Amino acid sequence: IEDVIWNRKVAQRIGRPFLPQLLKGKDLHGTVRLLLMLTPEGRIRDLRVTDPGPSDTLAMAAQAQVRASVPFPPCPEGMDPCFLRIPVNFRY
């Protein structure tokens, strides 16, 4: 159950999707899917776009938001490393 709580903490740290001021007012809508891979210490090991949605601009905004969310909490001791791969979906 600790892994579920940790995953929620990571999601809370990232927060809800938001558009940077530069993109506000533009008609950008859709879903961006990312794969966030963390180290046990909570640092980003890799961040990949698995589906950029309708716009590369939205994908870049989603990646920037995740990168701005560091530091993430360290994972619980003894957690299975497969849980360090976290799908992140942004709906704009």
All heavy atoms as an XYZ file, in Angstrom:
728
protein
N       0.827     -1.198      0.000
C       0.000      0.000      0.000
C       0.871      1.262      0.000
O       0.441      2.314     -0.473
C      -0.987     -0.037      1.176
C      -2.145      0.872      0.853
C      -0.348      0.416      2.471
C      -3.444      0.397      1.357
N       2.098      1.141      0.514
C       2.984      2.305      0.529
C       3.291      2.794     -0.877
O       3.451      3.997     -1.095
C       4.289      1.974      1.258
C       4.142      1.912      2.753
C       5.479      1.687      3.433
O       6.502      2.179      2.916
O       5.484      1.023      4.464
N       3.370      1.850     -1.836
C       3.666      2.255     -3.208
C       2.517      3.067     -3.803
O       2.739      3.997     -4.573
C       4.019      1.061     -4.087
C       2.954     -0.018     -4.087
O       2.218     -0.133     -3.103
O       2.883     -0.758     -5.077
N       1.297      2.747     -3.445
C       0.131      3.502     -3.925
C       0.155      4.916     -3.336
O      -0.068      5.900     -4.045
C      -1.185      2.779     -3.564
C      -2.393      3.636     -3.906
C      -1.266      1.435     -4.271
N       0.460      5.019     -2.059
C       0.538      6.325     -1.399
C       1.653      7.157     -2.031
O       1.473      8.346     -2.307
C       0.765      6.146      0.119
C      -0.472      5.507      0.754
C       1.099      7.477      0.781
C      -0.281      5.052      2.183
N       2.800      6.527     -2.279
C       3.918      7.235     -2.901
C       3.538      7.726     -4.299
O       3.821      8.859     -4.658
C       5.138      6.315     -2.958
C       6.299      6.929     -3.673
C       7.159      7.875     -3.180
C       6.718      6.661     -5.002
N       8.099      8.193     -4.123
C       7.847      7.457     -5.259
C       6.265      5.812     -6.011
C       8.523      7.448     -6.471
C       6.940      5.797     -7.216
C       8.054      6.611     -7.440
N       2.876      6.863     -5.074
C       2.455      7.235     -6.419
C       1.524      8.441     -6.372
O       1.619      9.349     -7.195
C       1.784      6.036     -7.096
C       1.760      6.161     -8.581
O       1.113      7.061     -9.108
N       2.441      5.270     -9.270
N       0.641      8.487     -5.411
C      -0.273      9.633     -5.253
C       0.499     10.900     -4.904
O       0.174     11.984     -5.380
C      -1.318      9.346     -4.181
C      -2.395      8.423     -4.650
C      -3.490      8.285     -3.635
N      -4.425      7.266     -4.075
C      -5.097      6.479     -3.268
N      -4.957      6.589     -1.953
N      -5.925      5.574     -3.742
N       1.539     10.763     -4.087
C       2.359     11.924     -3.728
C       3.062     12.480     -4.963
O       3.164     13.697     -5.127
C       3.380     11.545     -2.663
C       2.789     11.358     -1.292
C       3.872     10.977     -0.296
C       3.286     10.730      1.075
N       4.318     10.318      2.044
N       3.539     11.585     -5.817
C       4.185     12.023     -7.061
C       3.169     12.762     -7.924
O       3.446     13.847     -8.442
C       4.810     10.837     -7.821
C       5.258     11.238     -9.214
C       5.982     10.254     -7.033
N       1.976     12.187     -8.067
C       0.925     12.823     -8.877
C       0.538     14.187     -8.299
O       0.340     15.148     -9.053
C      -0.296     11.909     -8.966
N       0.441     14.284     -6.977
C       0.105     15.567     -6.352
C       1.206     16.592     -6.600
O       0.925     17.769     -6.801
C      -0.107     15.392     -4.852
C      -1.398     14.694     -4.509
C      -1.511     14.388     -3.025
O      -0.520     14.381     -2.294
N      -2.721     14.106     -2.587
N       2.433     16.133     -6.584
C       3.562     17.038     -6.821
C       3.499     17.622     -8.237
O       3.791     18.794     -8.447
C       4.870     16.268     -6.602
C       6.086     17.081     -6.751
C       6.387     17.828     -5.475
N       7.570     18.639     -5.737
C       7.699     19.880     -5.373
N       6.754     20.476     -4.695
N       8.782     20.553     -5.656
N       3.098     16.773     -9.204
C       2.975     17.239    -10.594
C       1.789     18.185    -10.725
O       1.868     19.216    -11.383
C       2.833     16.046    -11.561
C       4.122     15.221    -11.559
C       2.484     16.529    -12.975
C       4.022     13.893    -12.274
N       0.686     17.857    -10.093
C      -0.493     18.716    -10.109
C      -1.328     18.555    -11.369
O      -1.078     17.714    -12.218
N      -2.323     19.403    -11.488
C      -3.217     19.393    -12.646
C      -2.523     20.058    -13.830
O      -1.728     20.970    -13.652
C      -4.501     20.141    -12.328
C      -5.325     19.486    -11.262
C      -6.545     20.359    -10.962
N      -7.226     19.877     -9.795
C      -8.333     19.146     -9.838
N      -8.878     18.850    -10.991
N      -8.905     18.728     -8.742
N      -2.866     19.618    -15.039
C      -2.246     20.235    -16.214
C      -2.594     21.717    -16.319
O      -3.712     22.125    -16.042
C      -2.855     19.486    -17.399
C      -3.628     18.365    -16.852
C      -3.802     18.577    -15.385
N      -1.608     22.501    -16.673
C      -1.871     23.913    -16.925
C      -1.098     24.337    -18.166
O      -0.045     23.797    -18.471
C      -1.503     24.784    -15.717
C      -0.040     24.789    -15.392
C       0.824     25.695    -15.994
C       0.480     23.881    -14.494
C       2.179     25.701    -15.689
C       1.837     23.879    -14.192
C       2.687     24.785    -14.785
N      -1.657     25.279    -18.860
C      -1.003     25.815    -20.052
C      -0.145     27.013    -19.670
O      -0.591     27.876    -18.913
C      -2.042     26.272    -21.076
C      -2.715     25.198    -21.900
C      -3.800     25.817    -22.783
C      -1.720     24.450    -22.753
N       1.055     27.076    -20.176
C       1.871     28.267    -19.939
C       1.173     29.494    -20.518
O       0.381     29.394    -21.455
C       3.162     27.976    -20.707
C       3.182     26.507    -20.916
C       1.756     26.071    -20.953
N       1.481     30.633    -19.964
C       0.854     31.895    -20.382
C       0.943     32.100    -21.894
O       0.008     32.578    -22.520
C       1.523     33.066    -19.646
C       0.759     34.362    -19.745
C      -0.607     34.285    -19.082
O      -0.786     33.613    -18.075
N      -1.582     34.961    -19.651
N       2.058     31.708    -22.478
C       2.263     31.853    -23.927
C       1.200     31.130    -24.756
O       0.891     31.533    -25.865
C       3.619     31.251    -24.295
C       4.745     32.211    -24.592
C       6.057     31.464    -24.611
C       4.527     32.957    -25.871
N       0.675     30.025    -24.212
C      -0.272     29.205    -24.973
C      -1.721     29.526    -24.669
O      -2.617     29.034    -25.347
C      -0.008     27.722    -24.701
C       1.384     27.219    -25.070
C       1.537     25.759    -24.685
C       1.650     27.421    -26.542
N      -1.960     30.331    -23.646
C      -3.345     30.661    -23.301
C      -3.984     31.441    -24.428
O      -3.357     32.248    -25.087
C      -3.396     31.430    -21.997
C      -3.015     30.529    -20.848
C      -3.396     31.101    -19.538
C      -2.980     30.051    -18.512
N      -3.400     30.260    -17.234
N      -5.249     31.160    -24.673
C      -5.962     31.835    -25.740
C      -5.873     31.103    -27.068
O      -6.612     31.394    -27.992
N      -4.968     30.160    -27.159
C      -4.885     29.342    -28.375
C      -5.833     28.168    -28.204
O      -6.091     27.719    -27.103
C      -3.457     28.858    -28.590
C      -2.479     29.999    -28.749
C      -1.160     29.501    -29.258
C      -0.123     30.574    -29.291
N      -0.218     31.537    -30.304
N      -6.352     27.672    -29.286
C      -7.326     26.581    -29.221
C      -6.595     25.238    -29.209
O      -6.601     24.511    -30.200
C      -8.292     26.685    -30.408
C      -9.482     25.772    -30.237
O      -9.816     25.439    -29.084
O     -10.066     25.385    -31.254
N      -5.956     24.935    -28.078
C      -5.212     23.684    -27.940
C      -5.947     22.776    -26.964
O      -6.122     23.131    -25.797
C      -3.792     23.951    -27.431
C      -2.889     24.740    -28.361
C      -1.591     25.080    -27.657
C      -2.605     23.939    -29.627
N      -6.371     21.629    -27.444
C      -7.077     20.665    -26.609
C      -6.603     19.270    -26.968
O      -6.258     19.003    -28.118
C      -8.590     20.738    -26.835
C      -9.164     22.084    -26.554
N      -9.368     22.548    -25.281
C      -9.550     23.068    -27.391
C      -9.869     23.772    -25.351
N      -9.989     24.104    -26.626
N      -6.588     18.395    -25.984
C      -6.228     17.016    -26.250
C      -5.530     16.387    -25.064
O      -5.384     16.996    -24.008
N      -5.101     15.157    -25.241
C      -4.438     14.398    -24.192
C      -3.007     14.106    -24.596
O      -2.750     13.675    -25.721
C      -5.188     13.073    -23.929
O      -6.529     13.382    -23.522
C      -4.519     12.266    -22.832
N      -2.103     14.347    -23.661
C      -0.689     14.023    -23.839
C      -0.362     12.927    -22.843
O      -0.733     13.004    -21.673
C       0.204     15.259    -23.564
C       1.668     14.889    -23.614
C      -0.116     16.370    -24.550
N       0.338     11.892    -23.317
C       0.729     10.793    -22.450
C       2.254     10.748    -22.339
O       2.961     10.762    -23.341
C       0.219      9.476    -22.990
C      -1.296      9.346    -22.945
C      -1.754      8.053    -23.588
N      -3.128      7.738    -23.763
C      -4.208      8.417    -23.523
N      -4.141      9.591    -23.021
N      -5.415      7.977    -23.775
N       2.712     10.695    -21.088
C       4.139     10.631    -20.813
C       4.445      9.381    -19.993
O       3.559      8.832    -19.338
C       4.582     11.851    -19.995
C       4.247     13.236    -20.534
C       4.631     14.295    -19.503
C       4.963     13.486    -21.837
N       5.699      8.972    -20.009
C       6.170      7.928    -19.116
C       7.305      8.529    -18.308
O       8.343      8.915    -18.863
C       6.643      6.697    -19.892
C       7.143      5.543    -19.013
C       6.043      5.050    -18.075
C       7.649      4.410    -19.879
N       7.093      8.649    -17.011
C       8.062      9.215    -16.082
C       8.782      8.069    -15.395
O       8.145      7.188    -14.820
C       7.339     10.090    -15.058
C       8.143     10.627    -13.886
C       9.283     11.530    -14.369
C       7.228     11.364    -12.924
N      10.092      8.064    -15.480
C      10.894      7.043    -14.807
C      11.759      7.736    -13.768
O      12.501      8.665    -14.091
C      11.735      6.278    -15.816
C      10.856      5.395    -16.693
S      11.711      4.771    -18.125
C      11.256      5.999    -19.324
N      11.598      7.318    -12.517
C      12.291      7.947    -11.403
C      13.338      7.022    -10.801
O      13.229      5.800    -10.898
C      11.282      8.330    -10.318
C      10.232      9.353    -10.699
C       9.221      9.532     -9.574
C      10.885     10.682    -11.032
N      14.326      7.622    -10.170
C      15.273      6.856     -9.370
C      14.621      6.611     -8.012
O      13.663      7.315     -7.649
C      16.590      7.636     -9.170
O      16.323      8.788     -8.365
C      17.223      8.028    -10.500
N      15.125      5.666     -7.229
C      14.558      5.452     -5.890
C      14.629      6.707     -5.010
O      13.823      6.884     -4.107
C      15.406      4.319     -5.306
C      15.868      3.553     -6.510
C      16.100      4.614     -7.567
N      15.569      7.599     -5.331
C      15.704      8.841     -4.547
C      14.694      9.906     -4.967
O      14.599     10.955     -4.341
C      17.124      9.407     -4.703
C      18.216      8.508     -4.174
C      18.569      7.369     -5.132
O      18.401      7.524     -6.356
O      18.995      6.311     -4.633
N      13.973      9.667     -6.061
C      12.951     10.619     -6.508
C      13.420     11.565     -7.596
O      12.727     12.526     -7.921
N      14.573     11.309     -8.198
C      15.046     12.140     -9.311
C      14.546     11.554    -10.627
O      14.313     10.349    -10.745
C      16.577     12.200     -9.313
C      17.133     12.983     -8.132
C      18.630     13.190     -8.271
N      19.353     11.945     -8.350
C      19.914     11.328     -7.323
N      19.842     11.848     -6.113
N      20.564     10.191     -7.492
N      14.405     12.397    -11.625
C      13.966     11.933    -12.939
C      15.117     11.186    -13.604
O      16.193     11.738    -13.799
C      13.508     13.106    -13.831
C      12.250     13.748    -13.240
C      13.234     12.624    -15.264
C      11.772     14.980    -13.994
N      14.874      9.929    -13.927
C      15.844      9.146    -14.686
C      15.604      9.327    -16.177
O      16.521      9.426    -16.968
C      15.744      7.663    -14.308
C      16.852      6.829    -14.925
C      16.755      5.394    -14.547
N      15.724      4.807    -15.413
C      15.041      3.745    -15.118
N      15.214      3.116    -13.979
N      14.140      3.273    -15.950
N      14.315      9.390    -16.549
C      13.939      9.578    -17.946
C      12.496     10.064    -17.986
O      11.702      9.766    -17.095
C      14.082      8.261    -18.708
C      14.085      8.438    -20.223
O      14.179      9.589    -20.699
O      13.995      7.432    -20.939
N      12.192     10.816    -19.009
C      10.836     11.306    -19.230
C      10.583     11.214    -20.722
O      11.249     11.879    -21.504
C      10.693     12.748    -18.735
C       9.328     13.397    -18.932
C       8.241     12.640    -18.170
C       9.371     14.853    -18.466
N       9.629     10.372    -21.096
C       9.354     10.130    -22.512
C       7.914     10.496    -22.856
O       7.008     10.273    -22.070
C       9.547      8.658    -22.853
C      10.939      8.185    -22.638
C      11.067      6.736    -22.987
N      12.400      6.290    -22.605
C      12.796      5.049    -22.658
N      11.964      4.109    -23.076
N      14.018      4.728    -22.296
N       7.746     11.015    -24.052
C       6.407     11.248    -24.588
C       5.989      9.959    -25.280
O       6.633      9.519    -26.220
C       6.410     12.424    -25.592
C       5.028     12.601    -26.199
C       6.885     13.699    -24.925
N       4.932      9.339    -24.792
C       4.437      8.122    -25.434
C       3.330      8.429    -26.434
O       3.092      7.651    -27.343
C       3.943      7.096    -24.391
O       2.932      7.690    -23.574
C       5.100      6.629    -23.519
N       2.657      9.564    -26.247
C       1.654     10.035    -27.198
C       1.587     11.558    -27.078
O       1.148     12.072    -26.053
C       0.295      9.414    -26.896
C      -0.791      9.841    -27.878
O      -0.527     10.684    -28.770
O      -1.918      9.343    -27.752
N       2.044     12.290    -28.105
C       2.068     13.750    -28.010
C       0.693     14.400    -28.138
O       0.567     15.613    -27.987
C       2.963     14.160    -29.177
C       2.794     13.074    -30.175
C       2.588     11.824    -29.376
N      -0.321     13.598    -28.396
C      -1.641     14.184    -28.572
C      -1.699     14.990    -29.856
O      -0.937     14.748    -30.786
N      -2.558     15.987    -29.876
C      -2.768     16.741    -31.113
C      -1.673     17.770    -31.410
O      -1.672     18.362    -32.476
C      -4.097     17.434    -30.866
C      -4.133     17.643    -29.390
C      -3.452     16.424    -28.808
N      -0.747     17.971    -30.465
C       0.202     19.070    -30.653
C       1.516     18.799    -29.930
O       1.516     18.459    -28.748
C      -0.433     20.356    -30.107
O       0.514     21.362    -29.950
N       2.617     18.979    -30.645
C       3.931     18.878    -30.000
C       4.094     19.963    -28.948
O       4.804     19.785    -27.962
C       5.046     18.991    -31.040
C       5.157     17.747    -31.907
O       4.704     16.672    -31.473
O       5.710     17.856    -33.021
N       3.417     21.066    -29.138
C       3.477     22.166    -28.176
C       2.896     21.739    -26.833
O       3.454     22.040    -25.779
C       2.720     23.402    -28.717
O       3.269     23.746    -29.990
C       2.828     24.570    -27.778
N       1.772     21.012    -26.866
C       1.189     20.503    -25.622
C       2.124     19.496    -24.972
O       2.271     19.475    -23.745
C      -0.175     19.854    -25.888
C      -1.335     20.777    -26.199
C      -2.611     19.973    -26.441
C      -1.547     21.787    -25.086
N       2.760     18.654    -25.773
C       3.690     17.659    -25.238
C       4.862     18.350    -24.542
O       5.288     17.937    -23.458
C       4.182     16.734    -26.346
N       5.371     19.414    -25.139
C       6.476     20.145    -24.520
C       6.024     20.817    -23.218
O       6.772     20.851    -22.238
C       7.052     21.168    -25.492
C       7.803     20.514    -26.631
S       8.731     21.612    -27.732
C       7.653     22.968    -28.023
N       4.800     21.332    -23.196
C       4.271     21.957    -21.977
C       4.124     20.915    -20.866
O       4.451     21.189    -19.705
C       2.930     22.626    -22.262
N       3.655     19.729    -21.213
C       3.498     18.656    -20.224
C       4.854     18.241    -19.665
O       5.017     18.076    -18.447
C       2.782     17.464    -20.860
N       5.841     18.074    -20.534
C       7.180     17.706    -20.077
C       7.753     18.791    -19.156
O       8.345     18.482    -18.124
C       8.115     17.508    -21.261
C       7.878     16.216    -22.005
C       8.836     16.092    -23.172
O       8.844     16.927    -24.070
N       9.648     15.053    -23.150
N       7.571     20.032    -19.526
C       8.087     21.136    -18.711
C       7.441     21.136    -17.328
O       8.104     21.376    -16.318
C       7.858     22.462    -19.417
N       6.149     20.849    -17.277
C       5.451     20.826    -15.989
C       5.990     19.714    -15.106
O       6.201     19.906    -13.908
C       3.946     20.667    -16.193
C       3.184     20.712    -14.884
C       1.685     20.745    -15.067
O       1.180     21.123    -16.115
N       0.971     20.371    -14.027
N       6.231     18.533    -15.681
C       6.773     17.424    -14.887
C       8.174     17.780    -14.401
O       8.502     17.593    -13.224
C       6.782     16.110    -15.698
C       7.540     15.017    -14.950
C       5.353     15.657    -15.986
N       9.012     18.307    -15.272
C      10.387     18.669    -14.881
C      10.396     19.757    -13.796
O      11.268     19.765    -12.933
C      11.185     19.123    -16.092
C      11.501     17.980    -17.036
C      12.452     18.411    -18.150
N      12.489     17.481    -19.240
C      13.062     16.286    -19.216
N      13.643     15.860    -18.132
N      13.053     15.499    -20.281
N       9.426     20.647    -13.831
C       9.343     21.705    -12.831
C       8.841     21.188    -11.481
O       8.892     21.912    -10.486
C       8.432     22.825    -13.329
N       8.390     19.954    -11.433
C       7.824     19.380    -10.213
C       8.864     18.743     -9.297
O       8.525     18.315     -8.199
C       6.771     18.323    -10.573
O       5.751     18.901    -11.333
N      10.099     18.629     -9.760
C      11.134     18.037     -8.916
C      11.426     18.954     -7.737
O      11.239     20.160     -7.860
C      12.424     17.725     -9.718
C      12.177     16.668    -10.737
C      13.000     18.959    -10.335
N      11.782     18.454     -6.598
C      12.100     17.062     -6.320
C      10.839     16.262     -5.985
O       9.894     16.781     -5.398
C      13.002     17.148     -5.095
C      12.506     18.363     -4.366
C      12.051     19.321     -5.442
N      10.857     14.995     -6.381
C       9.798     14.064     -6.015
C      10.209     13.367     -4.723
O      11.395     13.268     -4.417
C       9.579     13.038     -7.124
C       9.005     13.644     -8.377
C       9.802     13.862     -9.483
C       7.682     14.005     -8.443
C       9.300     14.433    -10.634
C       7.149     14.582     -9.597
C       7.965     14.790    -10.681
N       9.235     12.847     -3.979
C       9.598     12.147     -2.742
C      10.329     10.843     -3.067
O      10.047     10.212     -4.087
C       8.247     11.868     -2.078
C       7.240     11.915     -3.176
C       7.788     12.863     -4.202
N      11.280     10.452     -2.227
C      11.933      9.159     -2.451
C      10.913      8.039     -2.294
O       9.931      8.177     -1.551
C      13.007      9.097     -1.370
C      12.702     10.175     -0.403
C      11.760     11.141     -1.051
N      11.143      6.946     -3.010
C      10.184      5.835     -2.940
C      10.364      5.078     -1.624
O      11.424      5.146     -1.000
C      10.349      4.909     -4.139
S      11.804      3.854     -4.093
N       9.334      4.353     -1.218
C       9.433      3.554      0.000
C      10.537      2.503     -0.138
O      10.764      1.966     -1.219
C       8.062      2.885      0.124
C       7.151      3.691     -0.733
C       8.004      4.271     -1.811
N      11.201      2.232      0.958
C      12.280      1.250      0.959
C      11.747     -0.123      0.542
O      10.672     -0.546      0.964
C      12.890      1.159      2.350
C      14.244      0.522      2.347
C      14.950      0.701      3.664
O      15.014      1.842      4.149
O      15.428     -0.309      4.186
N      12.490     -0.775     -0.359
C      12.123     -2.113     -0.793
C      11.031     -2.161     -1.843
O      10.531     -3.230     -2.171
N      10.649     -1.012     -2.391
C       9.596     -0.983     -3.401
C      10.090     -1.629     -4.688
O      11.238     -1.444     -5.083
C       9.159      0.457     -3.667
C       7.900      0.545     -4.524
S       7.273      2.231     -4.593
C       8.002      2.781     -6.109
N       9.213     -2.358     -5.339
C       9.538     -3.001     -6.613
C       9.900     -1.924     -7.632
O       9.137     -0.983     -7.845
C       8.322     -3.792     -7.093
C       8.593     -4.647     -8.307
O       9.471     -4.277     -9.121
O       7.939     -5.679     -8.451
N      11.072     -2.047     -8.294
C      11.511     -1.028     -9.253
C      10.543     -0.787    -10.408
O      10.557      0.289    -10.997
C      12.840     -1.563     -9.775
C      13.298     -2.537     -8.762
C      12.066     -3.079     -8.101
N       9.683     -1.742    -10.721
C       8.743     -1.529    -11.823
C       7.777     -0.391    -11.506
O       7.222      0.232    -12.402
C       7.995     -2.807    -12.182
S       6.717     -3.286    -11.021
N       7.591     -0.079    -10.228
C       6.686      1.008     -9.853
C       7.342      2.379    -10.016
O       6.700      3.396     -9.807
C       6.183      0.834     -8.419
C       5.247     -0.328     -8.263
C       5.614     -1.435     -7.528
C       4.013     -0.315     -8.877
C       4.761     -2.517     -7.395
C       3.146     -1.393     -8.757
C       3.528     -2.499     -8.012
N       8.629      2.396    -10.367
C       9.308      3.670    -10.603
C       9.017      4.191    -12.009
O       9.479      5.250    -12.392
C      10.814      3.516    -10.387
C      11.226      3.168     -8.954
C      12.718      2.895     -8.884
C      10.838      4.264     -7.988
N       8.258      3.416    -12.791
C       7.808      3.823    -14.129
C       6.360      4.261    -13.987
O       5.478      3.436    -13.763
C       7.921      2.663    -15.111
C       9.340      2.184    -15.306
C       9.394      0.880    -16.093
N       8.668      0.936    -17.342
C       9.216      1.146    -18.529
N      10.515      1.293    -18.624
N       8.498      1.187    -19.612
N       6.128      5.556    -14.123
C       4.803      6.105    -13.833
C       4.212      6.736    -15.092
O       4.784      7.682    -15.638
C       4.902      7.181    -12.721
C       5.517      6.557    -11.474
C       3.543      7.793    -12.446
C       5.904      7.575    -10.428
N       3.079      6.213    -15.570
C       2.405      6.878    -16.684
C       1.771      8.179    -16.198
O       1.187      8.224    -15.116
C       1.354      5.875    -17.142
C       1.177      4.931    -16.008
C       2.393      5.004    -15.143
N       1.932      9.219    -16.976
C       1.365     10.537    -16.628
C       0.537     10.992    -17.823
O       1.042     11.084    -18.935
C       2.490     11.566    -16.339
C       1.887     12.912    -15.991
C       3.410     11.070    -15.226
N      -0.737     11.272    -17.584
C      -1.632     11.724    -18.643
C      -2.102     13.146    -18.333
O      -2.556     13.432    -17.231
C      -2.853     10.812    -18.764
C      -2.466      9.400    -19.132
O      -1.580      9.192    -19.936
N      -3.101      8.432    -18.512
N      -1.970     14.013    -19.321
C      -2.435     15.394    -19.188
C      -3.579     15.598    -20.173
O      -3.421     15.352    -21.361
C      -1.311     16.374    -19.570
C      -0.255     16.543    -18.515
C       0.793     15.663    -18.416
C      -0.331     17.601    -17.625
C       1.773     15.824    -17.457
C       0.642     17.768    -16.661
C       1.690     16.888    -16.578
N      -4.716     16.066    -19.669
C      -5.839     16.434    -20.537
C      -5.970     17.942    -20.530
O      -6.220     18.549    -19.507
C      -7.138     15.805    -20.030
C      -7.209     14.340    -20.322
C      -8.612     13.789    -20.162
N      -8.583     12.371    -20.404
C      -8.540     11.448    -19.452
N      -8.565     11.816    -18.194
N      -8.508     10.183    -19.760
N      -5.786     18.519    -21.688
C      -5.882     19.972    -21.831
C      -7.207     20.342    -22.453
O      -7.779     19.627    -23.205
C      -4.743     20.497    -22.717
C      -3.376     20.361    -22.109
C      -2.542     19.303    -22.442
C      -2.929     21.297    -21.181
C      -1.281     19.185    -21.873
C      -1.666     21.190    -20.615
C      -0.857     20.128    -20.958
O       0.400     20.023    -20.410
